[in-house]
């Protein structure tokens, strides 16, 4: 099992459009083999910063989703909303 930490910074005033796109991305991810769960967090000190923690069965499951057309299509809606490219960290248990 692995965790994928995704960090996104939303342009001011675009929080609701971000949430709409994020729901569509999650909906698509849930359909991908190996998806276990996902949680979203808002940074209390930087309210336009979101942290998403996703659990996948294994690295192969994540890579299949990351490289999929479904993911590319669903995250394309973030382009006009984010101030910078999302940052992705892959984590494994010790």
Buried (B, 14 or more C-beta within 10 A) or exposed (E): EBBBEBBBBBBEEBBEBBEEBBEEBBEBBEEBEBBEEBEBEEEEEEEBBBBBBBBBEEBEBBEBBBEBEBBEEBBEBBEEBBEEEEEEEEEEEE
